[in-house]
Amino acid sequence: MTKHKPRIGVALGSGSARGWAHIGVLRALAELGVQADIIAGCSVGAIVGAAYAAGNLDLLEQEVLSFNKLDLVRFFDLNPSLNGFVHRERLQQFFNSYVCPTEQTFEQLPYKFASVATYLGSGREMWFTEGRVADGIMASISLPGLFAPFAYQDQWLVDGGLVNPVPVSLCRALGADIVIAVNLNGAIARRHFQAQPPSVEQATDVPVVAETDTAKRALSQVAASLRDYSAALFTPNRPMPTPNLIEAIAGSINIMQDKITRSRMAGDPPEILLTPKLSDIGLLEFYRAQEAITAGREVVQRLSLEIETTLNT
């Protein structure tokens, strides 16, 4: 009797700038002869997964390797309204050029791909398996605090990492027999959050928003934090500042996502779990793509024997 060839699914997890490691993972798997039949992506994993499924991973890799600090800043609106801090139109242009065309649908992709988002009203998962891929990406990456919620079919959607940061279950639902999961938050970033306390001359009080203050005032403080962060990127020899509100929001969500991931994997573990060493890469340091991609390659190389054994069993 002919042995059934298992369908391989790859679950690409959330993790902000660390997500470029997914490119290295997919490259290294291909070098081992491992071809993903199914890709499920969450947040930044949805970006890389969509590029892979559309046949545009080369384009995306070349572009992110050219990223510098200025490229990071241009995606943010430093004078935001109540609608968020990310310049959604510029991001959509980036996706159209380097991930997949705006009107391309899931059904048209050469490989089976899906993304996960979260219903803001109920907290339930939303799986994108049909319709425009661009909608599935934008919903999946809508991190609260940075993005406005994404409107889709009379519902508000936010980042899928709030409920399913490493979508192993989505891979299985799409028919995967073996799931390779990539958890980017297994080693929570420490570099930004272990800085020496400022001197007395440098110390400043953290502004506290009173209950009677308006949301507009709170947002202006977040915007100021984002401007400070952007300015720090271009100041030579200046150490990274104490985590501001933007970093605190992203960092807190990533910690939460790691806990959710561990809990979900306890009940539905992948056959292979990859955890790249990314703790030194800050959550918004998208310009450090080479380091992240290298880390993705290295984790596959370290576990190559386990991967080959599992797939051939």
N, C-alpha and C positions, 0 to 999 in steps of 0.2 A: 504494500500500500504506500502511495506517495505521501510523504510527510507534509503536513500543512505548514506553509511559510508564515510565521507570525507577523502580524501587522504591528509596526513599530510606531508608537506615538511619542512625541517630545513635548513636554509641558514647560513652557518658558515663563518664568515667574516675574513678578514686579520687582522694582528696585531702583528706579530713577536712573541716574547716570551710570550705575553699575551694569545696566542692561546691555551695554555694548559687549559685555562678556558673552552674551548669547551668540554673537557672530563667531567668536572663537570656538565656542562649543560646537556649533553646527559645522564649521570648517574641519575641526579635528575629527568629528564623527564621520564625516565624508571620507577623510583620509584613512579611517579604519574600515571603510567599506560599508558603513552604516547609513542607510538611506531612510529618512523619516517618511512614513506613509501619511502620517497625521501630525499636524502642529496645532497646539492650543496655546494661546498667549494671553497674558494679563498685563495691562499697563504697558511699560516699555517692552515687555515680551510680546505684546500684540504688534508693536511696530516692527520688530525684527522678524517675528513670525510671518507677518503679512508680506514683507519684502522677500523672504525665502519662498513663500508659497507662490508669489507672483513672478519669481525668477529674477528678482532685482537685488539680491543680496550683494552682488559685486558693486552695484551703484551705491547702495547705502554705505557699504564699508568704505569705499573710496571717499565719500563725502564726509563721514564722521571722522575719518583719520585726518582730514584737513581742518577740522574745527579748531578754533582758538577762542580765547576769552570773549572777544568781541562778538563772535557768533552766538555765544550763550546769551549775551545781553539783548541782542536784537529780537529774540523771541519773547521778551518780556515787555509789558507796558509799564513804564516807570511812573506814569500818571494815571493810575487805574480808576475805573468807576466801581460800582458795586458788583460788576460782572466778572471780576477775577483779574489776575495779574499776567496771564499768558496771552500774547497776541495771537488769537486763534487763526486769523486769516493767514498770517505768515507761516504758522505751523502747517496749515492745510496745503499751502504752496509747496512746502518742503516735502510733505508726504506725496503730493502729486508728482513731484520730480524724481524722488529717490526711493519711494516705497511701492506705491501702485497708483494708477490713474484714478482720479476722483470718482469717476462713474463705474469703475470696475466692480463687479459683484463677486460674492463668495462662490457662486455657481460657476463663474468663468475662470477661476484659479486653476492652474495645472495640478496643484496639490490640495488635499483637503485641509482646510484651516478654519479655525473658529476663535473668537475672542470672548472674554467675560467682562461684564460690567455689573453694577449694583443699582437696583431700584432705590432711589432716595426715599421714597415714601414708605416702602415696606421692608427694606433691607434684604430683599430676595435677590438671587442671582439672575442675571439676564445673559443668555448665551446667544451670541451673534453667529449664525450659521448660514444666513441667506441675506440678500439685499446688498447694499453698498458696503464694501470693505472699509471705506473711509469713515462711515458712521460707526462701525464696530471698533475702529481704532480710537476715534475721538471720545467715544463713551468710555472705553476701557482706561484711558489715560487721564480722565477728568478728576485729578486729585483735589479733594476739598482743601480750600485755602489758597490754591494756586489757580485753579480753573473754575469757571462757572459750571454748574451742572449742565449736562448735555440733554437737549430736548429731543425726544424720539417717540413718535406715535403717542402723543399726548401724555408722556411720562417724562420725569426727570431722572437721568442716569448719572452716576458718578463712578469713580475708579473701582475696577473689579477687585483690586487688592483688599478692599474692605471686607470681602466675604470669601474670596477664593484666590489667594495670592499666587499659588502655584497650581494651575488647574489640571491636576491629575484626573479628577472625576470627569472633566470635559473630554479629555483624551479617550477615556474608557467609553464614554457615551457615544463617541464618534466611531468606535469599533476597534480601538487599539488592544492588542493582546499583551504587549509589553510596553510599559511606559518608562521613559527616561525623563526624570524631573530635574529642573535646574532651579535651585533656591539661592537667590542672590543675597538674602538677608540672614543667612546662617551665622555670619560673623558680623554683628552690628558694628557700624563705623564708630571708631573711638577717637580718631585723630582730631576732629573738630571739637570733641566734647571732653578733652582732657588737657586743654590749654591751661597754662599757669594763670592764676587770678591776676587781674590788672593791679598795677600799683595804685597808691592813694591818688597820685596825680592823674592817673588815667581813668580811675573808677567813675562810673556814672550810674545814677539810679535807673533801673528799668521802669519805663512808664507803665503805670497801671491804669486800666480803663475802668472808671467807676460805673456802677450799674446804670446811672442816669445818663452817661455819655451815649451819644448816638453811634450807630454802626458806621457812619461816615468817618467819625473821628478815629474809630478803631482801625478802619481800613487805611486811613492816612498814616497811622503809625506803622502798619505793615509795609506800606509803600516806602516809608522812610527807611525801614530796615532793609528792604530790597535794594534801594539806592545805595545804602552804605555797603551792602555786600558787593554790588556791582563796582563801586569805587575801589573797594579793597582789591578786586581782581587786577586792577591796573596800577596799583601802587607798588613800585619796586621795593623788594626786601622788607615788605611789611608782613608780619605774621597774620594768619587768618584770624579775624576778630572772634570774640566770644560769640557763640551761636546766637543769631538773631531770630526773630519770630518766624521767618520763612523756613530757616533750617530746623527750628524747633518743631514746627508743624510736620515737615517732611520726615524728620528723624523719629518723631513720636509715632507717626503712622507706620513707618518701616519696622519699628520695634513691635507694634501691634500685629503687623502682618506676619512677622516671624513666629509669634505665638500662635496665631491662627493656623499657619502652615504646619507647625509641629502637631497641633491638635488634630487637624484634618488627616495628616499623613499617618497618625497613629491608627486611624480607622480604615484608611485606604492608602497604604504605602505603595510607592512606585517600585518597580523591579530594580531600578537603578536610580540613585540619588546623587546628583552632582552639586557640590557647594564650592564654587570658586572662591579663592582668597582675595577678597575685595575690600576688606575693612579699612584700607587706607584711602579709598576713593570716596570723596564727599558726594552727597546726594545730588548736588547740582553741578558737579564737575564733568559735564558732558564733553569737555575738550580733552579729557584723558582717555580717549578711546583706545589708543594703542596699548596702554596698560591693562585696560579691561579685557580687550580681545585676547591679549597674551594670557591673562589669568584664566579665561575660558578654555583656551587651548590646553593649558597646563593641567587643569583638573581632569580633562578627558585622557590626557597622556598618563597621568598618575594612576588612573583607574582602568586603563585600557584592557588589562587582563581580565578584570571583573566583568567589564562590558562584553568582551568577546565570549567569555564563559557563559554568561547569562543568556546571550542571544543564541548560542549554539546548543544550549541544553534542551 
